[in-house]
Amino acid sequence: MTAVPDTDEPDRHAPPAHRANTGASSADADGSAVDAENRGSLTIAEKAIEKIAGQVAAETPGVHGSSGGFLGIGSRADEDARPKVTAQLHGRTVSLQVKAGVRYPAPLRSTTEKLRESIRARVGELCGIDVRQVDIEITSLVADTGTSGRRKLL
């Protein structure tokens, strides 16, 4: 087990993180209420935001990630994988880049709009930060195996 030093000095090698005040009161050891401003802060790392956004993207109908490969070579669409998300945190604001695959023949514009809005809403709700920008790169199209080969006009 590794001992953690008891200092208030931030780790200079740690990735940028978001510090949020939760706003609610909690109980002290003796049961008395402690105001939020006296409780401390919550730090959310970029990696945590990336995983949350990736899971939200994976839960969006028709969206999937990729797996396998090395350095981007040989990867394949995987409907069970989370899309890859990169976060850039700036104070209480985050910009996200999402690399995802889409099931074909879903309309790309409406699918990406749904994906963008669900990520913006859920990440904002779960992390307490403002999602300013969500860039989406479609990396693959996977044919729906349940189709008869006929196209449906919208």
C-alpha positions in Angstrom: 0.0 0.0 0.0 1.3 3.4 -0.9 1.2 6.3 1.6 -0.3 9.5 0.3 1.4 12.6 1.6 -0.9 14.9 3.6 -0.2 18.3 1.9 -2.3 21.0 0.3 0.1 21.4 -2.5 -1.3 20.2 -5.9 0.5 17.5 -7.8 2.4 19.2 -10.6 2.4 16.0 -12.8 -1.4 15.3 -12.5 -3.5 16.1 -15.6 -5.7 19.2 -15.6 -8.8 18.7 -13.6 -12.0 20.5 -12.7 -12.7 21.5 -9.2 -16.4 21.9 -8.4 -18.2 22.8 -5.3 -21.2 20.5 -4.9 -23.5 23.2 -3.4 -25.3 20.9 -1.0 -24.7 20.6 2.7 -23.5 17.5 4.4 -23.2 16.3 8.0 -20.1 16.7 10.2 -18.8 13.8 12.3 -21.0 14.9 15.2 -24.1 15.1 12.9 -24.2 18.9 12.6 -24.6 20.4 9.1 -21.5 21.8 7.3 -22.0 24.4 4.6 -20.7 23.7 1.1 -18.1 26.5 1.2 -16.5 25.0 4.3 -16.5 21.4 3.1 -13.9 21.5 0.4 -13.9 20.9 -3.3 -14.4 18.1 -5.8 -11.8 17.5 -8.5 -12.8 15.9 -11.8 -10.0 14.8 -14.1 -10.1 15.1 -17.9 -9.9 11.3 -18.1 -13.1 10.9 -16.0 -14.9 13.4 -18.2 -13.7 11.4 -21.3 -15.0 8.1 -19.9 -18.4 9.6 -18.9 -18.8 11.2 -22.4 -17.8 7.9 -24.0 -20.4 6.0 -22.1 -23.1 8.6 -22.9 -22.1 8.3 -26.6 -22.2 4.4 -26.4 -25.7 4.6 -25.0 -26.9 6.7 -27.9 -28.9 4.5 -30.4 -27.0 3.8 -33.6 -23.6 4.9 -32.3 -20.6 2.7 -31.5 -16.8 2.7 -31.1 -13.9 0.7 -32.5 -11.5 -1.9 -31.1 -8.3 -3.6 -31.9 -5.5 -2.2 -34.0 -2.3 -0.5 -33.1 -1.8 3.2 -33.5 -5.0 3.4 -35.5 -4.0 0.7 -38.0 -6.2 -2.4 -38.2 -8.9 -1.2 -35.9 -12.4 -2.4 -36.6 -15.9 -1.2 -35.8 -17.2 -2.7 -32.6 -20.8 -2.1 -31.6 -19.9 -3.1 -28.0 -17.0 -0.6 -27.6 -17.3 3.0 -26.4 -16.5 5.7 -28.8 -13.2 7.4 -28.2 -13.5 10.8 -26.5 -10.8 13.5 -25.9 -11.5 16.3 -23.4 -9.8 19.7 -23.1 -10.8 21.3 -19.8 -10.6 25.1 -19.3 -11.8 26.0 -15.8 -15.4 25.1 -15.6 -15.8 24.6 -19.4 -14.9 21.6 -21.5 -14.5 20.9 -25.2 -14.9 17.3 -26.4 -13.7 15.5 -29.5 -15.6 12.3 -30.2 -14.6 9.6 -32.7 -17.5 7.2 -33.3 -19.0 4.9 -35.8 -22.6 5.0 -37.0 -25.0 2.3 -38.1 -25.8 2.6 -41.8 -28.3 3.7 -43.2 -29.0 6.1 -40.3 -29.1 9.8 -41.3 -25.8 11.2 -40.2 -27.0 14.7 -39.5 -29.8 13.8 -37.1 -27.7 11.0 -35.5 -24.8 13.4 -34.8 -27.2 16.1 -33.5 -28.7 13.6 -31.1 -25.3 12.5 -30.0 -24.1 16.0 -29.5 -27.1 17.0 -27.4 -27.1 13.9 -25.3 -23.4 14.3 -24.5 -23.8 18.1 -23.7 -26.8 17.4 -21.4 -25.5 14.4 -19.6 -21.9 15.4 -19.1 -23.1 18.8 -17.9 -25.5 17.2 -15.5 -23.1 14.5 -14.2 -19.9 16.6 -13.9 -21.4 20.0 -13.2 -19.4 21.7 -16.0 -20.3 23.6 -19.1 -19.8 21.6 -22.3 -19.0 24.3 -24.8 -18.2 22.3 -27.9 -18.6 18.7 -29.1 -16.7 17.9 -32.3 -17.8 14.5 -33.8 -15.7 12.5 -36.3 -17.5 9.6 -37.9 -14.9 6.9 -38.3 -17.0 4.1 -39.6 -20.4 3.1 -41.0 -21.7 -0.4 -40.2 -24.4 -1.8 -42.3 -27.5 -2.8 -40.5 -27.7 -6.6 -40.7 -31.4 -6.6 -40.4 -32.1 -4.8 -43.7 -33.3 -6.5 -46.8 -31.0 -4.5 -49.1 -33.7 -2.0 -50.0 -33.4 1.6 -49.2 -36.0 3.7 -47.5 -36.5 7.2 -48.7 -36.9 9.8 -45.9 
